[in-house]
Amino acid sequence: MNRFLTMGMAGALAASLSLGAFAKGNVDNEVSTAHAHALMAQTAKNIAMAHAHLQHVVNCLAGPNGAGFDAKAENPCKGQGNGAIPDSASNQTLHGKLESALTTAQAGLKSDSLASVQQDAGKVAATLQDSSKANQATGDRSW
């Protein structure tokens, strides 16, 4: 009987740990998705597509409760977490880089020049790529 109780408690603990990690979100996935959309914005053929993909970046970084999130735009990070910035709060270095990427993406959204938007998108992509590598190097994973 004690054996079954111990197995049950171990299973409950494992389930609660995995649910806790899921609730926190997966920063690596959110950053990777935001990076992909920054690259799409960088190579967009028109301002509307460049802006749309930069808004996807903002939505992935800020999360549904963050500044700049646009519920009318697609959220390609839906279900991945609460946004890369809120989900990276425990890693100050990563958090700062993501905040910087968000600021640059938001600047791109304000521009009416395709070349300028593409340039901002390139900066965002580079920052996110560096952020992802730094997060992997430190082993600071949310799972």
For each residue, the residues with C-beta under 8 A, 3 or more apart:
1: 4 5
2: 5 6
3: 6 7
4: 1 7 8
5: 1 2 8 9
6: 2 3 9 10
7: 3 4 10 11
8: 4 5 11 12
9: 5 6 12 13
10: 6 7 13 14
11: 7 8 14 15
12: 8 9 15 16
13: 9 10 16 17
14: 10 11 17 18
15: 11 12 18 19
16: 12 13 19 20
17: 13 14 20 21
18: 14 15 21 22
19: 15 16 22 23
20: 16 17 23 24
21: 17 18 24 142 143
22: 18 19 25 143
23: 19 20
24: 20 21 81 82 87 142
25: 22 30 80 81 82 83 84 86 87 142
26: 29 30 80 81 87 142 143
27: 30 31 81 84 87 88 91 94 135 141 142
28: 31 32 132 135 136 141 142
29: 26 32 33 77 80 81
30: 25 26 27 33 34 60 61 77 80 81 83 84 87
31: 27 28 34 35 60 84 98 128 131 132 135
32: 28 29 35 36 132
33: 29 30 36 37 60 76 77 80
34: 30 31 37 38 56 57 60 61 77 84 101 124 128
35: 31 32 38 39 125 128 129 132
36: 32 33 39 40
37: 33 34 40 41 53 54 56 57 60 76
38: 34 35 41 42 53 54 57 101 105 121 122 124 125 128
39: 35 36 42 43 121 125
40: 36 37 43 44 49 53 56
41: 37 38 44 49 50 51 52 53 54 57 108 117 118 121 124
42: 38 39 50 118 121 122 125
43: 39 40 118
44: 40 41 47 49 50 52 53 114 117 118 121
45: 49
46: 49 50 114
47: 44 50 51 112 113 114 117
48: 51 52
49: 40 41 44 45 46 52 53
50: 41 42 44 46 47 53 54 108 114 117 118 121
51: 41 47 48 54 55 108 109 117
52: 41 44 48 49 55 56 73 74
53: 37 38 40 41 44 49 50 56 57 121
54: 37 38 41 50 51 57 58 105 108 109 117 120 121 124
55: 51 52 58 59 70 73 109
56: 34 37 40 52 53 59 60 73 74 75 76
57: 34 37 38 41 53 54 60 61 101 102 105 121 124 128
58: 54 55 61 62 68 69 70 102 105 106 109
59: 55 56 62 63 64 69 70 73 74 75 76 77 83
60: 30 31 33 34 37 56 57 63 75 76 77 80 83 84
61: 30 34 57 58 66 83 84 85 98 101 102 105
62: 58 59 65 66 67 68 69 83 85 102
63: 59 60 66 69 77 81 82 83 84 85 86 87
64: 59 69 71 75 82 83
65: 62 69 82 83 86
66: 61 62 63 69 83 85 86
67: 62
68: 58 62 102 106
69: 58 59 62 63 64 65 66 75 83
70: 55 58 59 73
71: 64 75
72:
73: 52 55 56 59 70
74: 52 56 59
75: 56 59 60 64 69 71 78
76: 33 37 56 59 60
77: 29 30 33 34 59 60 63 80 81 83 84
78: 75
79:
80: 25 26 29 30 33 60 77
81: 24 25 26 27 29 30 63 77 84 86 87 142
82: 24 25 63 64 65 86 87
83: 25 30 59 60 61 62 63 64 65 66 69 77 86 87
84: 25 27 30 31 34 60 61 63 77 81 87 88 98
85: 61 62 63 66 88 89 95 98 99 102
86: 25 63 65 66 81 82 83 89
87: 24 25 26 27 30 63 81 82 83 84 142
88: 27 84 85 91 94 95 98 135
89: 85 86 95
90: 140
91: 27 88 94 95 135 138 140
92: 95 96
93: 96 97 134 138
94: 27 88 91 97 98 131 134 135 140
95: 85 88 89 91 92 98 99
96: 92 93 99 100
97: 93 94 100 101 127 130 131 134
98: 31 61 84 85 88 94 95 101 102 128 131
99: 85 95 96 102 103
100: 96 97 103 104 127
101: 34 38 57 61 97 98 104 105 124 127 128 131
102: 57 58 61 62 68 85 98 99 105 106
103: 99 100 106 107
104: 100 101 107 108 120 123 124 127
105: 38 54 57 58 61 101 102 108 109 120 121 124
106: 58 68 102 103 109 110
107: 103 104 110 111 120
108: 41 50 51 54 104 105 111 116 117 119 120 121 124
109: 51 54 55 58 105 106 117
110: 106 107
111: 107 108 116 117 120
112: 47
113: 47 116 117
114: 44 46 47 50 117 118
115: 118 119
116: 108 111 113 119 120
117: 41 44 47 50 51 54 108 109 111 113 114 120 121
118: 41 42 43 44 50 114 115 121 122
119: 108 115 116 122 123
120: 54 104 105 107 108 111 116 117 123 124
121: 38 39 41 42 44 50 53 54 57 105 108 117 118 124 125
122: 38 42 118 119 125 126
123: 104 119 120 126 127
124: 34 38 41 54 57 101 104 105 108 120 121 127 128
125: 35 38 39 42 121 122 128 129
126: 122 123 129 130
127: 97 100 101 104 123 124 130 131
128: 31 34 35 38 57 98 101 124 125 131 132
129: 35 125 126 132 133
130: 97 126 127 133 134
131: 31 94 97 98 101 127 128 134 135
132: 28 31 32 35 128 129 135 136
133: 129 130 136 137
134: 93 94 97 130 131 137 138
135: 27 28 31 88 91 94 131 132 138 140 141
136: 28 132 133 139
137: 133 134
138: 91 93 134 135
139: 136
140: 90 91 94 135
141: 27 28 135
142: 21 24 25 26 27 28 81 87
143: 21 22 26
